[in-house]
Amino acid sequence: MNRQARARVVRQSASWCLGYPDAQLIERVPLLRTALAEQAVTSLDALLEQLEQLPVGELQRRYVDVFDLSRRHALYLSYWTDGDTRRRGQVLAAFKQRYRDSGFHVDTRGELPDYLPLVLEFAAIADPDAGEALLREYRRSLELLRIGLEEDGTPYAGVVAAVCATLPGPSPVDRAAVQAMAGGPPVETVGLEPFDPRLLPMAGKR
């Protein structure tokens, strides 16, 4: 099984699933199920079942509860490393520069450039190599997000776990093991409280 193709499918699927749920996401569930099944990926099944069974309003309420009302589940990668410090502005500028260097026009849709669904779509569609480098650099942010979601019993945990599984090596078992991971910036500023062509691209080549 082609590792890069699998990673790109997982990352695009996770990008959609980690965004605010709406009617368009519900319509995409059959496509997501087919693409993920072809890559033998099951980690997103719990969330896909929820998307199929619950009304949009309830899905949106749960999403807000998980991501907007808890700093334990921040979807902004540099927030785990820099919080709301002055240095974070430089880090966000570096994200933008990575996107410019790729040669693709990346539409942030009003989000900060370190927003995980945006980074995942960049890694799936625009520049897989540069996108994977970003995900590896912020691996510890991803793992802390995963751990927080797992501890709180939300199906979004499986989505982030699937993303972590696209990166080299096993996921750490706890926060102490995350801190012991080699490389990358310090973490836990906030945490303690061939590609399937049917997955539509976000950005076009300049």
C-alpha positions as MATLAB code, in Angstrom:
seq = 'MNRQARARVVRQSASWCLGYPDAQLIERVPLLRTALAEQAVTSLDALLEQLEQLPVGELQRRYVDVFDLSRRHALYLSYWTDGDTRRRGQVLAAFKQRYRDSGFHVDTRGELPDYLPLVLEFAAIADPDAGEALLREYRRSLELLRIGLEEDGTPYAGVVAAVCATLPGPSPVDRAAVQAMAGGPPVETVGLEPFDPRLLPMAGKR';
ca = [
       0.000    0.000    0.000;
       1.427    3.372   -1.014;
       2.291    5.281    2.161;
       2.035    8.718    0.574;
      -1.331    8.002   -1.035;
      -2.668    6.736    2.284;
      -1.300    9.765    4.130;
      -2.851   12.194    1.674;
      -6.270   10.559    1.884;
      -6.135   10.538    5.686;
      -4.995   14.155    5.878;
      -7.639   15.478    3.489;
     -10.339   13.467    5.225;
      -9.199   14.678    8.636;
      -9.092   18.255    7.366;
     -12.771   18.081    6.460;
     -13.768   16.227    9.631;
     -11.984   18.658   11.950;
     -13.731   21.652   10.401;
     -17.041   23.065   11.624;
     -19.716   20.521   10.616;
     -22.240   21.635    8.031;
     -24.458   20.175    5.322;
     -21.533   19.934    2.900;
     -19.578   17.742    5.311;
     -22.599   15.463    5.750;
     -22.860   15.083    1.980;
     -19.210   14.061    1.853;
     -19.557   11.178    4.326;
     -20.125    8.464    1.664;
     -17.063    9.714   -0.236;
     -15.029    9.727    2.943;
     -16.100    6.196    3.810;
     -15.157    4.915    0.348;
     -11.787    6.649    0.212;
     -10.812    5.601    3.733;
     -11.967    2.011    3.209;
      -9.757    1.780    0.117;
      -6.815    2.713    2.339;
      -7.932    0.361    5.175;
      -8.294    3.294    7.594;
     -10.907    2.820   10.335;
      -9.923    5.437   12.934;
     -12.459    7.959   11.635;
     -15.388    5.531   11.742;
     -16.740    6.699   15.105;
     -16.968   10.290   13.923;
     -18.425    9.290   10.553;
     -21.164    7.340   12.356;
     -21.948   10.414   14.427;
     -22.108   12.557   11.283;
     -24.568   10.083    9.774;
     -26.813    9.764   12.813;
     -27.104   13.225   14.371;
     -28.798   16.363   13.042;
     -26.511   19.176   11.923;
     -27.506   21.407   14.821;
     -26.473   18.783   17.371;
     -23.213   18.127   15.522;
     -22.429   21.821   15.616;
     -23.230   22.075   19.322;
     -20.913   19.176   20.098;
     -18.166   20.649   17.933;
     -18.350   23.950   19.803;
     -18.240   22.099   23.136;
     -15.137   20.184   22.088;
     -13.088   22.801   20.261;
     -14.355   26.267   21.109;
     -14.984   25.859   24.837;
     -11.865   23.900   25.815;
      -8.248   24.973   25.524;
      -7.341   21.291   25.931;
      -8.390   20.800   22.315;
      -6.817   23.787   20.545;
      -6.708   23.266   16.763;
      -3.960   25.865   16.304;
      -0.610   24.092   16.257;
       1.552   26.957   17.496;
      -0.834   27.721   20.356;
       0.473   24.568   22.046;
       4.051   25.821   21.701;
       3.792   29.593   22.066;
       0.359   30.396   23.476;
      -0.623   34.027   23.016;
       2.933   35.308   23.324;
       4.667   37.875   21.139;
       6.810   35.139   19.598;
       3.739   33.483   18.165;
       3.363   36.270   15.628;
       6.731   35.331   14.169;
       5.738   31.674   14.126;
       2.502   32.425   12.245;
       4.470   34.486    9.730;
       6.722   31.478    9.210;
       3.668   29.321    8.430;
       2.598   31.859    5.795;
       6.072   31.821    4.300;
       5.956   28.027    4.024;
       2.745   28.359    2.037;
       4.237   31.022   -0.244;
       7.347   28.921   -0.806;
       5.191   26.031   -2.034;
       4.156   28.008   -5.117;
       0.480   27.502   -4.358;
      -2.077   30.107   -3.433;
      -3.424   28.955   -0.071;
      -6.756   30.437    0.950;
      -6.794   30.600    4.747;
     -10.519   31.490    4.713;
      -9.978   33.945    7.550;
      -8.257   31.392    9.787;
      -4.793   31.641   11.294;
      -2.222   29.820    9.133;
      -1.489   27.218   11.828;
      -5.125   26.031   11.929;
      -4.867   22.244   11.782;
      -7.533   21.602    9.095;
      -5.732   24.134    6.879;
      -2.320   22.564    7.486;
      -3.739   19.117    6.751;
      -5.279   20.214    3.478;
      -2.002   21.873    2.511;
      -0.216   18.591    3.231;
      -2.781   16.573    1.261;
      -3.187   18.782   -1.790;
      -0.721   21.622   -2.222;
       2.696   20.386   -1.123;
       2.863   16.971    0.558;
       6.548   17.273    1.401;
       6.348   20.742    2.955;
       3.083   19.791    4.657;
       4.584   16.675    6.189;
       7.556   18.717    7.389;
       5.159   21.048    9.227;
       3.279   18.130   10.776;
       6.541   16.534   11.912;
       7.740   19.834   13.362;
       4.516   20.128   15.366;
       4.155   16.414   16.114;
       4.131   17.059   19.827;
       1.281   19.557   19.438;
      -0.674   16.917   17.532;
      -0.021   14.270   20.165;
      -1.113   16.513   23.032;
      -4.292   17.332   21.128;
      -4.868   13.613   20.567;
      -4.336   12.785   24.226;
      -6.726   15.507   25.373;
      -9.424   14.308   22.985;
      -8.937   10.687   24.055;
      -9.157   11.585   27.732;
     -12.434   13.400   27.122;
     -13.928   10.529   25.129;
     -14.751   12.404   21.935;
     -14.805   10.672   18.525;
     -12.571   13.450   17.213;
      -9.741   11.611   18.991;
      -9.754    8.961   16.272;
      -9.402   11.629   13.594;
      -6.280   13.116   15.174;
      -4.919    9.636   15.932;
      -5.213    8.808   12.233;
      -3.203   11.933   11.383;
      -0.516   11.007   13.917;
      -0.354    7.525   12.393;
       0.672    9.043    9.045;
       3.916   10.249   10.663;
       6.969    8.081   11.421;
       7.116    6.154   14.661;
       4.470    5.225   17.217;
       2.469    7.796   19.169;
       3.587    8.386   22.773;
       1.365    6.909   25.457;
       1.098    9.945   27.735;
       2.100   13.598   28.171;
       5.421   12.731   29.783;
       6.307   10.638   26.752;
       5.295   13.511   24.470;
       7.660   15.835   26.324;
      10.455   13.304   25.896;
      10.091   13.206   22.109;
      13.190   14.473   20.342;
      13.150   17.603   18.237;
      10.693   20.417   17.753;
       9.716   23.322   19.973;
       8.663   23.054   23.637;
       5.027   22.115   24.174;
       2.087   22.181   26.580;
       1.588   25.921   26.884;
      -2.173   25.358   26.882;
      -2.737   21.635   26.832;
      -3.000   21.035   30.583;
      -6.144   22.610   31.519;
      -1.523    8.087   -5.339;
      -3.972   10.465   -3.891;
      -7.666    9.818   -4.433;
      -8.744   12.443   -7.046;
     -12.289   12.467   -5.701;
     -11.085   14.448   -2.687;
     -11.438   17.963   -3.985;
      -8.481   20.390   -3.778;
      -8.428   23.545   -1.730;
      -5.860   25.520   -3.701;
      -4.680   25.962   -7.236;
      -1.231   26.317   -8.726;
      -0.224   29.891   -9.435;
];
